[in-house]
């Protein structure tokens, strides 16, 4: 079950404005970087290529390899879980607990269960082993 609530229009407008601002800043920085790169390449500055571009490509290559390794790990982990939980239905709803099930689950008597149902505030007395001894409504 998905619970959806209506967001106020002010929050939607703020979210939209911040998203547009962030994308505009990203695109501006990206364009400035490309412009700088093209200016350096047009000036035929070979030192720029050796000192700036090649280490940058090495870094991007490392990040790409790291991303591919992460993708393989996630893919094979997902395949392993499909194999491991094959034939098991983990999304079944829990069966409703009936009156007798509550009595055995809490190990209490009928009067204590009735007190739990009828009162909003109760005092529960426990035995030394942690089991319920008595339930008294206030």
N, C-alpha and C positions, 0 to 999 in steps of 0.2 A: 504494500500500500504506500503510495506516495502522497504526502501531504503538501499541498501547494497553497501558499498565501499570497495575496495580492500585495505587491510592493507599492509604496507611495510614488507618485509621479516625480517628486523631487529627487528621490534616490535614483530612479531610472535615468532622469536627465543628468544628474551628477556622474553616474556611471558611464553614460554615453559620452559626455564631455571629456572625462578623464581618459577614456579609451581613445577618442579621436586625438587628443593632445599627445598621448604616448606614441601613437602610430605616426603622427606628424613629426615628432622629435626623432623617432627611429629613422624615418625616411630622409629627414634632413641630414642626419649624421651619416647615413649610408651614401647619400648623394655627394656630400662633401668628401668622403673617403674616395669615392670613385673619381671625382673631379681631380683630387690630388694625385691619384695614381695615374690618370691619363695625362696630366700635366708633366709628370716626371718621365713617363714613357715617351711623350712627344718631344721632350728636350733631349732625348737619347742619352740619359744619364746612366751609364752602365754601373756606376758605383751604387746607385739606389737599388738596382736590381739585385746586386750581390749582397748588400748589407741589410735590406729591408724585406724584399719579396721572398727570397729563398728561405730565410728563417721562419717567415710567416707561413709559407707553404708547408714547411716541416711541422709546425705547430698544428695547422689545420689537418694535416695528414694523421698526426698522432690522435687528435680528437676524433677523426673519422674512424680510425681503427678501434679506438676505445668504444665509440658508439656501436660499431658493428659487433664487437665482442659482447657488449651489454645486450644487444638485440638477440644474439644467439643464446646467451644464458637465459634470458626471459622466455624465448621460444621453447627451448628444450625443457625448462622448468614447467612450462604450461603443458607440454606434451607428456612429461613424466606424471604430472598430476592427473591428466586425463587417463593415463594408463593405470595409475594407482587407485583411482576412485571409480574405475569402470564398473558399471553395474550397481553402483550404490546411489541411492536417491537421498541426497542430503537436504533437499529443499522441501521435504514433506512437512506439513503443519503438525504441531504437537496435538495429540489427542486431548480432548477436554477432560479435565479431572472431575470425576463425579464425587458424590457425597462419601461413598465408601473409600474411594481413593484418597480423599483428604484425610479421613480418619486414620488410615494406615500410613500415609505419608508423614503426618505430624505426630503419629502415635498418641492420639488424644481420644477422649471419650466424647459421646454425643453432646453432653452438657457444655463442654469446653468449646466444641465447634459451634454450637448454637450461640454461645456468648460472643464468639468472634464475629459471627454474622450479624448479630443484633446491635452491637455497641460500636460506636465510633472510636471510643477510647477504652482500651483494656489494659489490665496489668497481668503479665504472664509470669508465673512462678516456675522456676526450673529446678530440677533435681541436680544432684552433684554430678551426674554423668552428662548433663546438658539436655536431657529430654524434658518435655513439658509436664509439669506436675499439676498446675491448675491455671485456669483463665478466669479472671474476675472482671466484670464490666464496672465502669465508674458511673 
